[in-house]
Amino acid sequence: MARHKSKLARALNLKPHAYTLFRHLTAPLPISRHWLGFYPDIAPLPDRIDRISESVDYRIRLADPAYKPALDVLAVHNWDIVRPHIQHRDPFLVRRFVGIVRDVIVPGHTLTPVDPQTWCQIGFELSGRSNWNFAHPGAGIFSSRRIAEPAIVVPPFWNYWHLFLEHLLPLIQAARLRAWGDETLKVVTKSKRPPLIDAVIDGLREEGANLSVVEVGPRENLQIDRLLVAVNQCPNLERIYGLAEAIPTARRVFAAAYRERLHTTGIGPRLYISRRGTKLRQIVNEDEVIAGLKRLGFAVLESKWNNHPEQLAAFSGAEVIVGVHGAGMTNIMFSSPGTRVLEMFPNNHRKTSMLHLSAEHDLSHQPFFGSDEGHNQAFTVDVPRLLERVESLLG
């Protein structure tokens, strides 16, 4: 999010200007966008759907009036990401879709599926303009491969929340529905990717699904005969999760993938998730926070790409979880009903993401606010007040 950058840094960011320039230059001749590999517009699914395995409107549990007091608290200084391009506007409605779309191209430099009839990116329930991160030029039209088998695109997002909830859990749901039948599903991704992608693929194979990986280079296009689209959409990006029924399958998938690494963590029922080592939203006086929590019997865990098995074991066994808002708290979805979650925020940066996950899984969620954020969203915590709140959760 650009808001933690200085005004000068935002002014010197050339990406929005380059995007606008290329969009205007290519508008008179749309085919030029294909020559450049630049696809700036998003349109809904084309009318080339072979089969639909799921099309569901799911009303999330935050819609229950019982959550209104908590939502009112988090509405102050709220930074939920609300997307302007989505067609439905209900912030408590998740539209789930699993289906196969025929005849799609995927440029390797962006991994954004494109409709070759309109040269628009394909977005379920989405229409409008993209941005430079997902639509920038790349020379790929002179090198192409065709994939006749069903295929799904999994971009290598290096953010656990976005990667797992937007791509990998919908893939697990598609596997539950046998959305690609008995054929081999080609998972299109890049050679440099988070290990979580391979863990899910390995676990799904152990569950009996047929999958193989296609690594696409930045200078090639893929011509995909049958694209598997597995997606959840909500106007509020913090609330796209609506697949609680897929979590038992996800547990089995990870248990199979991590079979040789499964062990007891020794962490116990009281867990603190640290953001030490991250760029954003660190607690300035975290050493004091950790010292106080350790006196109350808390163990400390940093969420990293290489310790995902330990994260799952720790969250599954925890009774009380304390942590700063961030992707590292996503795994509360694997916690047991009744688990107490204390989520810390800078006073002027609040989101509803983890309240939503807590509601979906019958967890007890409480926010705790520190100081206003400073550089890189860092903030301080009133430790005595925090420990008093934590002690009230311990019972």
C-alpha positions in Angstrom: 0.0 0.0 0.0 1.5 3.3 -1.1 0.3 5.3 1.9 3.4 4.5 4.0 5.6 6.1 1.3 6.5 9.8 1.3 4.8 12.3 -1.0 8.0 12.6 -2.9 8.3 8.8 -3.5 4.7 8.7 -4.7 5.3 11.6 -7.0 8.3 9.9 -8.5 6.5 6.6 -9.1 6.4 6.4 -12.8 4.2 3.3 -13.0 0.8 5.0 -13.1 2.1 7.5 -15.7 3.5 4.7 -17.9 0.2 2.8 -17.6 -1.8 5.8 -18.7 0.6 6.5 -21.6 0.5 3.0 -23.0 -3.3 2.8 -22.5 -3.8 5.9 -24.6 -1.2 5.0 -27.2 -2.8 1.5 -27.9 -6.4 2.6 -27.7 -6.8 3.4 -31.4 -5.6 0.0 -32.5 -6.5 -2.7 -29.9 -4.4 -5.4 -31.6 -1.4 -3.4 -30.7 -2.0 -4.3 -27.1 -1.4 -7.9 -28.0 1.7 -7.1 -30.0 3.0 -5.3 -26.8 1.6 -7.8 -24.4 -0.2 -4.9 -22.7 -3.8 -5.7 -21.5 -5.0 -2.8 -19.4 -8.7 -3.5 -19.2 -10.7 -6.1 -17.2 -13.9 -7.7 -18.4 -16.2 -10.4 -16.9 -15.9 -14.0 -18.0 -16.5 -14.5 -21.7 -19.4 -16.6 -22.8 -17.3 -19.7 -23.4 -17.9 -21.8 -20.3 -17.8 -25.5 -20.8 -19.0 -26.5 -17.3 -19.7 -24.9 -14.0 -18.9 -26.9 -10.9 -20.0 -24.2 -8.4 -21.7 -20.8 -8.6 -22.8 -19.8 -5.1 -23.7 -16.5 -3.4 -22.5 -17.0 0.2 -23.5 -14.5 2.9 -20.7 -14.2 5.4 -21.3 -14.4 9.1 -20.3 -10.8 9.7 -23.7 -9.9 8.3 -25.2 -11.1 11.6 -26.3 -8.1 13.7 -24.3 -9.5 16.6 -21.1 -8.3 14.9 -22.2 -4.8 14.4 -20.6 -3.4 17.6 -17.3 -4.9 16.6 -17.6 -3.6 13.0 -18.4 -0.1 14.4 -15.2 -0.1 16.4 -13.1 -1.2 13.3 -14.9 1.3 11.1 -13.0 4.1 12.8 -9.8 4.8 10.8 -10.6 1.8 8.6 -8.3 0.8 5.8 -10.2 -2.1 4.3 -9.5 -2.4 0.6 -12.8 -1.9 -1.3 -12.6 -2.6 -5.0 -14.4 -0.3 -7.4 -14.4 -2.8 -10.3 -16.6 -5.5 -8.8 -20.1 -5.7 -10.1 -22.0 -6.6 -7.0 -21.8 -4.1 -4.1 -22.9 -6.1 -1.0 -19.9 -6.0 1.4 -21.2 -9.1 3.2 -21.7 -11.2 0.1 -19.0 -13.6 -1.3 -19.7 -14.9 -4.8 -18.0 -18.2 -5.4 -17.3 -19.7 -8.8 -15.6 -22.8 -10.1 -15.8 -23.4 -13.9 -13.9 -23.9 -17.1 -13.5 -21.2 -19.7 -12.4 -22.1 -23.2 -9.7 -20.5 -25.4 -7.7 -18.1 -23.2 -4.2 -16.7 -23.5 -1.8 -16.1 -20.5 1.1 -13.8 -21.0 4.1 -15.1 -19.0 5.3 -11.7 -17.8 2.1 -11.0 -15.9 0.2 -14.3 -15.6 -3.1 -12.6 -16.1 -5.5 -14.6 -18.2 -6.7 -12.7 -21.3 -9.6 -13.1 -23.7 -8.1 -13.2 -27.3 -11.4 -11.9 -28.7 -11.4 -8.6 -26.8 -7.8 -8.4 -25.5 -9.2 -7.8 -22.0 -8.0 -9.5 -18.8 -10.6 -12.0 -17.6 -12.1 -11.3 -14.3 -15.0 -13.0 -12.7 -17.5 -10.3 -11.5 -14.9 -7.7 -12.4 -14.8 -5.0 -15.0 -12.8 -1.8 -15.4 -9.1 -0.9 -15.6 -6.1 -2.9 -14.3 -2.8 -1.3 -13.2 0.8 -1.4 -14.1 1.6 -4.4 -11.8 -0.9 -6.6 -13.7 -0.7 -4.9 -17.1 2.6 -3.8 -18.4 4.3 -4.5 -21.8 6.3 -7.6 -22.4 7.7 -9.3 -25.5 6.0 -12.7 -25.6 4.0 -13.0 -28.7 6.9 -14.6 -30.7 7.1 -17.6 -28.3 4.0 -19.5 -27.5 2.9 -22.9 -26.1 -0.5 -24.5 -26.3 -1.9 -26.4 -23.3 -4.7 -28.7 -24.3 -5.3 -30.1 -20.8 -7.3 -28.1 -18.3 -5.1 -25.5 -16.6 -5.2 -23.1 -13.7 -3.1 -20.0 -13.2 -1.5 -19.6 -9.7 0.6 -16.3 -9.7 3.5 -16.5 -7.2 2.2 -13.8 -4.8 4.6 -13.4 -1.9 1.8 -12.6 0.6 0.3 -15.5 2.5 -3.1 -14.0 2.8 -3.5 -13.2 -0.9 -1.8 -16.4 -2.2 -3.7 -18.8 0.0 -7.2 -17.2 0.2 -7.3 -15.9 -3.4 -5.7 -18.8 -5.2 -4.7 -22.0 -3.3 -7.8 -22.5 -1.1 -10.1 -22.0 -4.2 -7.9 -24.6 -6.0 -8.4 -27.0 -3.0 -12.2 -26.3 -3.3 -12.0 -27.1 -7.0 -10.3 -30.4 -6.2 -13.1 -31.2 -3.7 -15.6 -30.7 -6.5 -13.6 -32.7 -9.0 -13.8 -29.7 -11.3 -11.4 -31.0 -13.9 -12.5 -34.6 -13.8 -9.9 -37.4 -14.1 -7.6 -35.5 -16.4 -4.3 -33.9 -15.3 -4.6 -30.3 -14.3 -1.8 -28.1 -15.4 -0.8 -25.6 -12.7 0.6 -22.6 -14.5 3.1 -20.6 -12.4 6.7 -19.3 -12.4 9.9 -21.0 -11.5 10.5 -18.6 -8.6 7.5 -19.1 -6.3 6.6 -19.5 -2.6 7.0 -23.1 -1.4 3.4 -23.0 -0.3 2.3 -23.6 -3.9 4.3 -26.8 -4.2 3.1 -27.9 -0.8 -0.5 -27.6 -1.9 0.2 -29.4 -5.2 2.0 -32.2 -3.4 -0.7 -32.6 -0.8 -3.5 -32.7 -3.5 -1.6 -35.4 -5.3 -1.5 -37.4 -2.1 -5.2 -36.9 -1.9 -5.6 -38.5 -5.4 -5.8 -35.4 -7.6 -3.8 -35.4 -10.9 -1.7 -32.2 -11.2 1.5 -31.2 -12.9 3.3 -27.9 -12.9 3.9 -25.7 -16.0 6.6 -23.0 -15.4 6.1 -20.1 -17.8 8.8 -17.7 -18.7 8.4 -13.9 -19.0 8.9 -13.9 -22.8 6.3 -16.4 -23.8 2.5 -16.7 -24.1 0.4 -19.7 -23.3 -2.6 -20.7 -25.4 -4.9 -22.5 -23.0 -7.8 -24.5 -24.4 -9.5 -24.9 -21.1 -8.8 -22.5 -18.2 -10.1 -23.6 -14.7 -11.4 -20.5 -12.9 -11.7 -21.0 -9.2 -12.4 -17.7 -7.4 -14.1 -15.9 -4.6 -15.2 -12.3 -5.0 -16.4 -9.7 -2.5 -16.4 -5.9 -2.9 -14.4 -5.7 0.4 -11.1 -7.5 -0.3 -10.7 -8.3 3.4 -13.8 -10.5 3.2 -13.2 -12.7 0.1 -12.9 -15.8 2.3 -16.0 -17.9 2.2 -14.7 -21.5 2.1 -14.8 -22.7 5.6 -16.0 -26.1 4.4 -12.8 -26.5 2.5 -10.6 -26.2 5.6 -10.8 -29.9 6.6 -9.6 -30.8 3.1 -6.8 -28.2 3.4 -5.8 -29.8 6.7 -5.4 -33.2 5.0 -3.6 -31.6 2.1 -1.0 -30.0 4.4 -0.8 -33.1 6.6 0.1 -35.1 3.5 2.5 -32.5 2.1 4.3 -32.1 5.5 4.2 -35.7 6.6 7.9 -35.9 7.2 7.9 -32.5 9.1 4.9 -33.1 11.3 5.8 -32.9 15.0 4.7 -31.3 18.2 5.9 -27.7 18.4 6.1 -27.6 22.2 4.6 -24.1 21.9 1.6 -24.8 24.1 -1.8 -23.1 24.3 -0.6 -19.5 24.4 0.8 -18.1 21.2 2.3 -14.7 20.2 2.8 -14.0 16.5 5.7 -11.6 15.9 6.2 -9.5 12.8 9.9 -9.1 13.5 11.8 -9.0 10.2 8.9 -7.6 8.2 8.9 -4.2 6.5 5.6 -2.9 7.8 3.6 -2.6 11.0 6.2 -3.5 13.6 5.8 -2.8 17.3 8.5 -0.3 18.3 8.7 -1.6 21.9 8.1 -5.3 21.0 10.9 -6.5 23.3 8.9 -5.2 26.2 5.7 -6.8 24.8 7.4 -10.2 24.4 8.9 -10.1 27.9 5.5 -9.4 29.4 3.8 -12.1 27.4 6.5 -14.6 28.3 5.8 -14.0 31.9 2.2 -15.1 31.2 3.4 -18.3 29.5 3.3 -17.2 25.9 5.5 -18.7 23.2 6.7 -16.5 20.3 6.5 -17.6 16.7 7.5 -15.7 13.6 5.6 -16.6 10.5 8.0 -17.4 7.6 7.7 -19.3 4.3 10.0 -22.0 5.6 8.1 -22.8 8.8 4.5 -23.3 7.6 4.2 -26.8 9.2 5.1 -25.3 12.6 2.6 -22.4 12.1 -0.2 -24.8 11.4 0.6 -26.9 14.4 0.9 -23.9 16.6 -2.4 -22.3 15.5 -4.2 -25.6 15.7 -3.1 -26.1 19.3 -3.5 -22.6 20.6 -6.2 -21.5 23.0 -5.1 -17.8 23.1 -3.5 -16.0 20.1 -2.0 -12.5 20.3 -0.6 -10.8 17.2 -0.4 -7.6 15.1 -2.7 -7.4 12.1 -1.0 -8.9 9.1 -0.7 -12.0 6.9 0.9 -14.0 9.7 -2.5 -14.1 11.5 -4.3 -15.7 8.5 -3.8 -19.2 10.0 -6.4 -18.5 12.7 -8.7 -20.2 10.2 -7.0 -23.5 11.3 -7.7 -22.8 15.0 -10.3 -24.6 17.1 -13.7 -23.0 17.8 -13.6 -20.9 20.9 -10.0 -19.9 20.5 -9.5 -16.3 21.8 -7.7 -13.9 19.4 -6.3 -10.5 20.4 -5.4 -8.6 17.3 -3.2 -5.4 17.7 -3.5 -2.4 15.4 -2.0 1.0 15.1 -4.8 3.3 16.4 -5.3 4.8 12.9 -5.0 1.6 10.9 -7.9 -0.8 11.4 -9.2 -3.7 9.2 -11.9 -6.3 9.4 -10.0 -9.2 7.9 -9.3 -11.2 11.0 -12.7 -10.4 12.6 -14.2 -11.9 9.4 -12.1 -15.1 9.8 -12.9 -15.3 13.4 -16.6 -15.1 12.7 -16.4 -17.8 10.1 -14.7 -20.2 12.5 -16.4 -19.4 15.8 -13.4 -17.7 17.4 -13.5 -15.0 20.0 -11.9 -11.8 18.5 -10.9 -8.7 20.3 -9.0 -5.7 18.8 -6.3 -3.8 20.8 -5.1 -0.4 19.6 -1.7 1.1 20.1 -0.4 4.5 19.2 -0.9 6.1 15.8 1.4 4.6 13.2 4.7 6.2 12.3 7.2 5.4 9.5 6.4 2.1 7.7 3.3 1.9 9.9 5.3 1.1 13.1 3.6 1.8 16.4 4.0 1.5 20.1 1.9 -0.4 22.6 1.0 0.4 26.2 2.3 -2.8 27.6 0.7 -2.7 31.1 -2.7 -2.1 29.4 -2.0 -4.9 26.9 -1.1 -7.4 29.6 -4.2 -6.5 31.6 -6.3 -7.2 28.5 -4.5 -10.5 27.8 -4.9 -11.6 31.4 -8.6 -11.1 31.1 -8.6 -13.6 28.2 -6.7 -16.2 30.2 -9.6 -16.7 32.6 
